Amino acid sequence: MKWFLIFWAGPIVFLGGWYWLSYYDMSFGIFMLSRQVHDLTFELYGKALGIPPETIPPLVARAIAVDSLVVFAILAFRKRKSIIAWWKTRQALNSSPSDLASKDSLSSAP
């Protein structure tokens, strides 16, 4: 499971880092991090997909969000027993019967 998370988060961090550095033209002397490569990359993808280049980053962000939800759903499914036990323990601590029937919570209406 650890490797699954590494292989999921690694490309996302790499893509996010490249996008952020190239968007703000923080190249540090590396051509791949320049704004020129950033614009060229999205222009090529835009032409290949037949859509305007400025619509690609939101599409990628949505795809990452959906993939993340799928990954976290898989994790939750694998850990469902411990999550259910934690939830039951938490609910039992929050709603004890003595708190519900205290003298302070009862009405004093005639």
LODO-213690 format. One record per residue: residue number from 0; residue in one letter; x, y, z of N, C-alpha, C in turn. Coordinates in steps of 0.02 Angstrom, whole numbers, plus 50000, padded with zeros to 5 digits. Atoms other than C-alpha are relative to their C-alpha. Layout:
residues N
<atom seq="NUM" type="A" n_c1="X" n_c2="Y" n_c3="Z" ca_c1="X" ca_c2="Y" ca_c3="Z" c_c1="X" c_c2="Y" c_c3="Z"/>
...
//
This chain:
residues 110
<atom seq="0" type="M" n_c1="50041" n_c2="49941" n_c3="50000" ca_c1="50000" ca_c2="50000" ca_c3="50000" c_c1="50043" c_c2="50063" c_c3="50000"/>
<atom seq="1" type="K" n_c1="49954" n_c2="49943" n_c3="49998" ca_c1="50146" ca_c2="50115" ca_c3="50036" c_c1="50025" c_c2="50017" c_c3="49930"/>
<atom seq="2" type="W" n_c1="49975" n_c2="49988" n_c3="50069" ca_c1="50212" ca_c2="50093" ca_c3="49859" c_c1="49945" c_c2="50027" c_c3="49956"/>
<atom seq="3" type="F" n_c1="50057" n_c2="49974" n_c3="50038" ca_c1="50039" ca_c2="50123" ca_c3="49789" c_c1="49993" c_c2="50076" c_c3="50011"/>
<atom seq="4" type="L" n_c1="50005" n_c2="49928" n_c3="49985" ca_c1="50033" ca_c2="50292" ca_c3="49877" c_c1="50060" c_c2="50038" c_c3="49972"/>
<atom seq="5" type="I" n_c1="49941" n_c2="49966" n_c3="50028" ca_c1="50210" ca_c2="50334" ca_c3="49822" c_c1="49993" c_c2="50008" c_c3="49925"/>
<atom seq="6" type="F" n_c1="50008" n_c2="49996" n_c3="50073" ca_c1="50173" ca_c2="50294" ca_c3="49640" c_c1="49941" c_c2="50043" c_c3="49980"/>
<atom seq="7" type="W" n_c1="50054" n_c2="49954" n_c3="50014" ca_c1="50013" ca_c2="50396" ca_c3="49652" c_c1="50021" c_c2="50072" c_c3="50013"/>
<atom seq="8" type="A" n_c1="49982" n_c2="49932" n_c3="49981" ca_c1="50084" ca_c2="50549" ca_c3="49741" c_c1="50061" c_c2="50026" c_c3="49963"/>
<atom seq="9" type="G" n_c1="49939" n_c2="49979" n_c3="50034" ca_c1="50252" ca_c2="50553" ca_c3="49651" c_c1="49987" c_c2="50040" c_c3="49936"/>
<atom seq="10" type="P" n_c1="50014" n_c2="49962" n_c3="50061" ca_c1="50188" ca_c2="50604" ca_c3="49479" c_c1="49960" c_c2="50064" c_c3="50012"/>
<atom seq="11" type="I" n_c1="50039" n_c2="49940" n_c3="49984" ca_c1="50064" ca_c2="50727" ca_c3="49556" c_c1="50046" c_c2="50054" c_c3="50027"/>
<atom seq="12" type="V" n_c1="49953" n_c2="49951" n_c3="49973" ca_c1="50202" ca_c2="50813" ca_c3="49654" c_c1="50047" c_c2="50025" c_c3="49946"/>
<atom seq="13" type="F" n_c1="49955" n_c2="49980" n_c3="50055" ca_c1="50317" ca_c2="50813" ca_c3="49503" c_c1="49965" c_c2="50047" c_c3="49951"/>
<atom seq="14" type="L" n_c1="50038" n_c2="49958" n_c3="50046" ca_c1="50183" ca_c2="50885" ca_c3="49388" c_c1="49983" c_c2="50067" c_c3="50032"/>
<atom seq="15" type="G" n_c1="50017" n_c2="49938" n_c3="49965" ca_c1="50128" ca_c2="51013" ca_c3="49517" c_c1="50061" c_c2="50045" c_c3="50008"/>
<atom seq="16" type="G" n_c1="49939" n_c2="49961" n_c3="49993" ca_c1="50307" ca_c2="51067" ca_c3="49548" c_c1="50022" c_c2="50031" c_c3="49934"/>
<atom seq="17" type="W" n_c1="49981" n_c2="49973" n_c3="50065" ca_c1="50345" ca_c2="51084" ca_c3="49364" c_c1="49952" c_c2="50055" c_c3="49979"/>
<atom seq="18" type="Y" n_c1="50049" n_c2="49950" n_c3="50021" ca_c1="50184" ca_c2="51178" ca_c3="49330" c_c1="50010" c_c2="50065" c_c3="50038"/>
<atom seq="19" type="W" n_c1="49992" n_c2="49939" n_c3="49960" ca_c1="50210" ca_c2="51301" ca_c3="49473" c_c1="50064" c_c2="50037" c_c3="49983"/>
<atom seq="20" type="L" n_c1="49936" n_c2="49967" n_c3="50016" ca_c1="50393" ca_c2="51334" ca_c3="49436" c_c1="50001" c_c2="50029" c_c3="49930"/>
<atom seq="21" type="S" n_c1="49999" n_c2="49974" n_c3="50069" ca_c1="50368" ca_c2="51352" ca_c3="49248" c_c1="49948" c_c2="50055" c_c3="49991"/>
<atom seq="22" type="Y" n_c1="50051" n_c2="49948" n_c3="50006" ca_c1="50210" ca_c2="51457" ca_c3="49268" c_c1="50027" c_c2="50067" c_c3="50023"/>
<atom seq="23" type="Y" n_c1="49970" n_c2="49939" n_c3="49973" ca_c1="50305" ca_c2="51584" ca_c3="49372" c_c1="50070" c_c2="50012" c_c3="49973"/>
<atom seq="24" type="D" n_c1="49936" n_c2="49993" n_c3="50033" ca_c1="50461" ca_c2="51564" ca_c3="49263" c_c1="50059" c_c2="50000" c_c3="50049"/>
<atom seq="25" type="M" n_c1="49946" n_c2="50009" n_c3="49952" ca_c1="50572" ca_c2="51509" ca_c3="49407" c_c1="50044" c_c2="49943" c_c3="49974"/>
<atom seq="26" type="S" n_c1="49966" n_c2="50053" n_c3="50036" ca_c1="50690" ca_c2="51413" ca_c3="49294" c_c1="50066" c_c2="49979" c_c3="50032"/>
<atom seq="27" type="F" n_c1="49935" n_c2="50016" n_c3="49969" ca_c1="50852" ca_c2="51418" ca_c3="49397" c_c1="50051" c_c2="49978" c_c3="49948"/>
<atom seq="28" type="G" n_c1="49954" n_c2="50017" n_c3="50053" ca_c1="50942" ca_c2="51404" ca_c3="49231" c_c1="49984" c_c2="49935" c_c3="49964"/>
<atom seq="29" type="I" n_c1="50020" n_c2="50063" n_c3="50032" ca_c1="50851" ca_c2="51244" ca_c3="49182" c_c1="49946" c_c2="50017" c_c3="49948"/>
<atom seq="30" type="F" n_c1="50045" n_c2="49982" n_c3="50054" ca_c1="50764" ca_c2="51260" ca_c3="49014" c_c1="49930" c_c2="49970" c_c3="50009"/>
<atom seq="31" type="M" n_c1="50065" n_c2="50033" n_c3="49992" ca_c1="50624" ca_c2="51137" ca_c3="49059" c_c1="49955" c_c2="50037" c_c3="50049"/>
<atom seq="32" type="L" n_c1="50040" n_c2="49963" n_c3="49951" ca_c1="50567" ca_c2="51254" ca_c3="49199" c_c1="49983" c_c2="50071" c_c3="49977"/>
<atom seq="33" type="S" n_c1="50012" n_c2="49932" n_c3="50025" ca_c1="50554" ca_c2="51409" ca_c3="49088" c_c1="49927" c_c2="50008" c_c3="49978"/>
<atom seq="34" type="R" n_c1="50069" n_c2="49985" n_c3="50021" ca_c1="50391" ca_c2="51493" ca_c3="49043" c_c1="49991" c_c2="49983" c_c3="49925"/>
<atom seq="35" type="Q" n_c1="50003" n_c2="50016" n_c3="50071" ca_c1="50432" ca_c2="51465" ca_c3="48860" c_c1="49981" c_c2="49926" c_c3="49990"/>
<atom seq="36" type="V" n_c1="50017" n_c2="50071" n_c3="50005" ca_c1="50426" ca_c2="51275" ca_c3="48882" c_c1="49929" c_c2="49988" c_c3="50026"/>
<atom seq="37" type="H" n_c1="50068" n_c2="50006" n_c3="49972" ca_c1="50268" ca_c2="51293" ca_c3="48988" c_c1="49948" c_c2="50016" c_c3="49947"/>
<atom seq="38" type="D" n_c1="50048" n_c2="49980" n_c3="50052" ca_c1="50177" ca_c2="51387" ca_c3="48850" c_c1="50001" c_c2="49952" c_c3="49941"/>
<atom seq="39" type="L" n_c1="49994" n_c2="50046" n_c3="50056" ca_c1="50243" ca_c2="51271" ca_c3="48715" c_c1="49967" c_c2="49933" c_c3="50015"/>
<atom seq="40" type="T" n_c1="50030" n_c2="50063" n_c3="49979" ca_c1="50189" ca_c2="51116" ca_c3="48812" c_c1="49924" c_c2="50003" c_c3="49994"/>
<atom seq="41" type="F" n_c1="50072" n_c2="49996" n_c3="50001" ca_c1="50011" ca_c2="51175" ca_c3="48833" c_c1="49973" c_c2="50016" c_c3="49931"/>
<atom seq="42" type="E" n_c1="50020" n_c2="49988" n_c3="50069" ca_c1="50005" ca_c2="51237" ca_c3="48654" c_c1="49998" c_c2="49935" c_c3="49961"/>
<atom seq="43" type="L" n_c1="49999" n_c2="50065" n_c3="50034" ca_c1="50055" ca_c2="51064" ca_c3="48591" c_c1="49943" c_c2="49956" c_c3="50022"/>
<atom seq="44" type="Y" n_c1="50056" n_c2="50040" n_c3="49975" ca_c1="49930" ca_c2="50976" ca_c3="48704" c_c1="49933" c_c2="50027" c_c3="49975"/>
<atom seq="45" type="G" n_c1="50062" n_c2="49970" n_c3="50025" ca_c1="49795" ca_c2="51100" ca_c3="48651" c_c1="49987" c_c2="49982" c_c3="49928"/>
<atom seq="46" type="K" n_c1="50009" n_c2="50019" n_c3="50070" ca_c1="49826" ca_c2="51066" ca_c3="48467" c_c1="49985" c_c2="49926" c_c3="49992"/>
<atom seq="47" type="A" n_c1="50011" n_c2="50072" n_c3="50005" ca_c1="49832" ca_c2="50878" ca_c3="48494" c_c1="49929" c_c2="49982" c_c3="50022"/>
<atom seq="48" type="L" n_c1="50067" n_c2="50015" n_c3="49975" ca_c1="49668" ca_c2="50880" ca_c3="48591" c_c1="49946" c_c2="50040" c_c3="49965"/>
<atom seq="49" type="G" n_c1="50049" n_c2="49959" n_c3="50035" ca_c1="49585" ca_c2="51014" ca_c3="48485" c_c1="49962" c_c2="50047" c_c3="50046"/>
<atom seq="50" type="I" n_c1="50032" n_c2="49953" n_c3="49954" ca_c1="49547" ca_c2="51128" ca_c3="48633" c_c1="50048" c_c2="50057" c_c3="50014"/>
<atom seq="51" type="P" n_c1="49955" n_c2="49944" n_c3="49984" ca_c1="49615" ca_c2="51297" ca_c3="48688" c_c1="50048" c_c2="49981" c_c3="50056"/>
<atom seq="52" type="P" n_c1="49950" n_c2="50019" n_c3="49950" ca_c1="49776" ca_c2="51281" ca_c3="48789" c_c1="49984" c_c2="50022" c_c3="50071"/>
<atom seq="53" type="E" n_c1="50015" n_c2="49976" n_c3="49932" ca_c1="49708" ca_c2="51382" ca_c3="48936" c_c1="49948" c_c2="49958" c_c3="50036"/>
<atom seq="54" type="T" n_c1="50050" n_c2="50044" n_c3="49967" ca_c1="49573" ca_c2="51251" ca_c3="48969" c_c1="50032" c_c2="49935" c_c3="50026"/>
<atom seq="55" type="I" n_c1="49969" n_c2="50064" n_c3="49980" ca_c1="49698" ca_c2="51110" ca_c3="48999" c_c1="50016" c_c2="49998" c_c3="50075"/>
<atom seq="56" type="P" n_c1="49986" n_c2="50006" n_c3="49929" ca_c1="49758" ca_c2="51153" ca_c3="49177" c_c1="49939" c_c2="49986" c_c3="50044"/>
<atom seq="57" type="P" n_c1="50058" n_c2="50019" n_c3="49959" ca_c1="49581" ca_c2="51152" ca_c3="49251" c_c1="49978" c_c2="49927" c_c3="49989"/>
<atom seq="58" type="L" n_c1="50018" n_c2="50069" n_c3="50014" ca_c1="49547" ca_c2="50986" ca_c3="49164" c_c1="50047" c_c2="49952" c_c3="50037"/>
<atom seq="59" type="V" n_c1="49952" n_c2="50042" n_c3="49965" ca_c1="49706" ca_c2="50912" ca_c3="49237" c_c1="49987" c_c2="50002" c_c3="50075"/>
<atom seq="60" type="A" n_c1="50015" n_c2="49994" n_c3="49928" ca_c1="49662" ca_c2="50979" ca_c3="49410" c_c1="49938" c_c2="49958" c_c3="50019"/>
<atom seq="61" type="R" n_c1="50059" n_c2="50042" n_c3="49987" ca_c1="49490" ca_c2="50897" ca_c3="49400" c_c1="50017" c_c2="49926" c_c3="49997"/>
<atom seq="62" type="A" n_c1="49980" n_c2="50071" n_c3="50005" ca_c1="49568" ca_c2="50733" ca_c3="49344" c_c1="50039" c_c2="49978" c_c3="50062"/>
<atom seq="63" type="I" n_c1="49962" n_c2="50016" n_c3="49939" ca_c1="49689" ca_c2="50738" ca_c3="49491" c_c1="49953" c_c2="49995" c_c3="50059"/>
<atom seq="64" type="A" n_c1="50048" n_c2="50003" n_c3="49945" ca_c1="49544" ca_c2="50774" ca_c3="49610" c_c1="49960" c_c2="49935" c_c3="49998"/>
<atom seq="65" type="V" n_c1="50039" n_c2="50063" n_c3="50006" ca_c1="49442" ca_c2="50626" ca_c3="49544" c_c1="50045" c_c2="49940" c_c3="50016"/>
<atom seq="66" type="D" n_c1="49954" n_c2="50055" n_c3="49985" ca_c1="49594" ca_c2="50511" ca_c3="49549" c_c1="50015" c_c2="49997" c_c3="50075"/>
<atom seq="67" type="S" n_c1="49988" n_c2="49997" n_c3="49928" ca_c1="49628" ca_c2="50568" ca_c3="49728" c_c1="49941" c_c2="49971" c_c3="50038"/>
<atom seq="68" type="L" n_c1="50059" n_c2="50028" n_c3="49967" ca_c1="49450" ca_c2="50529" ca_c3="49779" c_c1="49998" c_c2="49924" c_c3="49993"/>
<atom seq="69" type="V" n_c1="49998" n_c2="50073" n_c3="50011" ca_c1="49467" ca_c2="50355" ca_c3="49703" c_c1="50052" c_c2="49968" c_c3="50045"/>
<atom seq="70" type="V" n_c1="49946" n_c2="50028" n_c3="49958" ca_c1="49632" ca_c2="50325" ca_c3="49794" c_c1="49979" c_c2="50000" c_c3="50073"/>
<atom seq="71" type="F" n_c1="50021" n_c2="49997" n_c3="49930" ca_c1="49560" ca_c2="50383" ca_c3="49961" c_c1="49942" c_c2="49954" c_c3="50014"/>
<atom seq="72" type="A" n_c1="50054" n_c2="50048" n_c3="49992" ca_c1="49405" ca_c2="50277" ca_c3="49933" c_c1="50028" c_c2="49929" c_c3="50007"/>
<atom seq="73" type="I" n_c1="49967" n_c2="50065" n_c3="49994" ca_c1="49517" ca_c2="50125" ca_c3="49907" c_c1="50031" c_c2="49992" c_c3="50068"/>
<atom seq="74" type="L" n_c1="49969" n_c2="50003" n_c3="49934" ca_c1="49613" ca_c2="50167" ca_c3="50065" c_c1="49947" c_c2="49991" c_c3="50055"/>
<atom seq="75" type="A" n_c1="50053" n_c2="50006" n_c3="49951" ca_c1="49452" ca_c2="50190" ca_c3="50164" c_c1="49968" c_c2="49931" c_c3="49999"/>
<atom seq="76" type="F" n_c1="50027" n_c2="50068" n_c3="50005" ca_c1="49386" ca_c2="50024" ca_c3="50098" c_c1="50046" c_c2="49950" c_c3="50034"/>
<atom seq="77" type="R" n_c1="49953" n_c2="50047" n_c3="49970" ca_c1="49544" ca_c2="49935" ca_c3="50152" c_c1="50004" c_c2="50008" c_c3="50076"/>
<atom seq="78" type="K" n_c1="49996" n_c2="49986" n_c3="49928" ca_c1="49540" ca_c2="50016" ca_c3="50325" c_c1="49931" c_c2="50006" c_c3="50032"/>
<atom seq="79" type="R" n_c1="50068" n_c2="49989" n_c3="49978" ca_c1="49351" ca_c2="50006" ca_c3="50347" c_c1="49986" c_c2="49974" c_c3="50070"/>
<atom seq="80" type="K" n_c1="50012" n_c2="50028" n_c3="49934" ca_c1="49355" ca_c2="49897" ca_c3="50503" c_c1="50026" c_c2="50046" c_c3="50055"/>
<atom seq="81" type="S" n_c1="49972" n_c2="49955" n_c3="49949" ca_c1="49469" ca_c2="50014" ca_c3="50599" c_c1="49964" c_c2="50068" c_c3="50000"/>
<atom seq="82" type="I" n_c1="50038" n_c2="49937" n_c3="50003" ca_c1="49371" ca_c2="50166" ca_c3="50538" c_c1="49932" c_c2="49992" c_c3="50035"/>
<atom seq="83" type="I" n_c1="50064" n_c2="50012" n_c3="49967" ca_c1="49206" ca_c2="50089" ca_c3="50595" c_c1="50009" c_c2="49995" c_c3="50076"/>
<atom seq="84" type="A" n_c1="49987" n_c2="50005" n_c3="49929" ca_c1="49281" ca_c2="50045" ca_c3="50765" c_c1="50014" c_c2="50069" c_c3="50030"/>
<atom seq="85" type="W" n_c1="49986" n_c2="49932" n_c3="49976" ca_c1="49348" ca_c2="50223" ca_c3="50784" c_c1="49936" c_c2="50041" c_c3="50004"/>
<atom seq="86" type="W" n_c1="50062" n_c2="49961" n_c3="50001" ca_c1="49179" ca_c2="50297" ca_c3="50736" c_c1="49953" c_c2="49979" c_c3="50057"/>
<atom seq="87" type="K" n_c1="50043" n_c2="50024" n_c3="49945" ca_c1="49083" ca_c2="50187" ca_c3="50860" c_c1="50026" c_c2="50023" c_c3="50067"/>
<atom seq="88" type="T" n_c1="49971" n_c2="49976" n_c3="49937" ca_c1="49204" ca_c2="50232" ca_c3="50999" c_c1="49988" c_c2="50075" c_c3="50008"/>
<atom seq="89" type="R" n_c1="50010" n_c2="49927" n_c3="49997" ca_c1="49189" ca_c2="50417" ca_c3="50958" c_c1="49927" c_c2="50016" c_c3="50014"/>
<atom seq="90" type="Q" n_c1="50071" n_c2="49988" n_c3="49988" ca_c1="48999" ca_c2="50409" ca_c3="50953" c_c1="49980" c_c2="49981" c_c3="50071"/>
<atom seq="91" type="A" n_c1="50016" n_c2="50021" n_c3="49932" ca_c1="48992" ca_c2="50315" ca_c3="51118" c_c1="50025" c_c2="50051" c_c3="50051"/>
<atom seq="92" type="L" n_c1="49974" n_c2="49950" n_c3="49954" ca_c1="49098" ca_c2="50448" ca_c3="51203" c_c1="49960" c_c2="50064" c_c3="49997"/>
<atom seq="93" type="N" n_c1="50036" n_c2="49937" n_c3="50009" ca_c1="48995" ca_c2="50592" ca_c3="51133" c_c1="49928" c_c2="49997" c_c3="50025"/>
<atom seq="94" type="S" n_c1="50070" n_c2="50004" n_c3="49981" ca_c1="48822" ca_c2="50528" ca_c3="51179" c_c1="49988" c_c2="49950" c_c3="50056"/>
<atom seq="95" type="S" n_c1="50013" n_c2="50044" n_c3="49943" ca_c1="48820" ca_c2="50451" ca_c3="51351" c_c1="49929" c_c2="50014" c_c3="50027"/>
<atom seq="96" type="P" n_c1="50069" n_c2="49990" n_c3="49977" ca_c1="48643" ca_c2="50424" ca_c3="51424" c_c1="49994" c_c2="50047" c_c3="50060"/>
<atom seq="97" type="S" n_c1="50004" n_c2="49956" n_c3="49942" ca_c1="48684" ca_c2="50519" ca_c3="51584" c_c1="49999" c_c2="50073" c_c3="49980"/>
<atom seq="98" type="D" n_c1="50001" n_c2="49931" n_c3="50023" ca_c1="48713" ca_c2="50679" ca_c3="51485" c_c1="49931" c_c2="50020" c_c3="49974"/>
<atom seq="99" type="L" n_c1="50064" n_c2="49985" n_c3="50030" ca_c1="48545" ca_c2="50667" ca_c3="51399" c_c1="49944" c_c2="50009" c_c3="50052"/>
<atom seq="100" type="A" n_c1="50053" n_c2="49998" n_c3="49950" ca_c1="48440" ca_c2="50644" ca_c3="51556" c_c1="50020" c_c2="50039" c_c3="50063"/>
<atom seq="101" type="S" n_c1="49980" n_c2="49962" n_c3="49941" ca_c1="48522" ca_c2="50771" ca_c3="51672" c_c1="49944" c_c2="50048" c_c3="50020"/>
<atom seq="102" type="K" n_c1="50050" n_c2="49954" n_c3="49974" ca_c1="48417" ca_c2="50886" ca_c3="51781" c_c1="50002" c_c2="50067" c_c3="49964"/>
<atom seq="103" type="D" n_c1="49993" n_c2="49935" n_c3="50033" ca_c1="48485" ca_c2="51039" ca_c3="51690" c_c1="49968" c_c2="50000" c_c3="49931"/>
<atom seq="104" type="S" n_c1="50027" n_c2="50001" n_c3="50068" ca_c1="48423" ca_c2="50981" ca_c3="51521" c_c1="49924" c_c2="49990" c_c3="49998"/>
<atom seq="105" type="L" n_c1="50073" n_c2="50010" n_c3="49998" ca_c1="48245" ca_c2="50945" ca_c3="51578" c_c1="49964" c_c2="50066" c_c3="50008"/>
<atom seq="106" type="S" n_c1="50040" n_c2="49939" n_c3="49996" ca_c1="48110" ca_c2="51076" ca_c3="51562" c_c1="49968" c_c2="50006" c_c3="50069"/>
<atom seq="107" type="S" n_c1="50033" n_c2="49990" n_c3="49936" ca_c1="48036" ca_c2="51153" ca_c3="51718" c_c1="49930" c_c2="50029" c_c3="49989"/>
<atom seq="108" type="A" n_c1="50067" n_c2="49975" n_c3="50015" ca_c1="47872" ca_c2="51197" ca_c3="51633" c_c1="49948" c_c2="49959" c_c3="50037"/>
<atom seq="109" type="P" n_c1="50052" n_c2="50037" n_c3="49962" ca_c1="47712" ca_c2="51150" ca_c3="51728" c_c1="49962" c_c2="49951" c_c3="49957"/>
//
